Amino acid sequence: MRVLAVQQKMAMVDYSNIPESTMQSLKQYQQEFASTGKIAHPGSFFSAVFNNDLVSAVLRADAENLAALRNIVGYIVNEFGPGAIKR
């Protein structure tokens, strides 16, 4: 039940505040994940996000990515499919 609630909340995400450079990286990682099932060598911010390490993600984010963090996670949950973010 908890997973369903998270998925419903993530369905209401607005990607418009994700910085363009971050969106480009997300799309690149998404293609890589779709073809290989893994993401090789993301930067420190994305490594923290994909590893479900909130503290490190917050500490490594610049101001724009920090403001968009919820939407970045929502994009990954909604668009990458299961397994992209460690649980």
Secondary structure by P-SEA (a helix, b strand, c coil): caaaaaaaaaaacccccccaaaaaaaaaaaaaaaaccccccccaaaaaaaaccaaaaaaaccaaaaaaaaaaaaaaacccccccccc
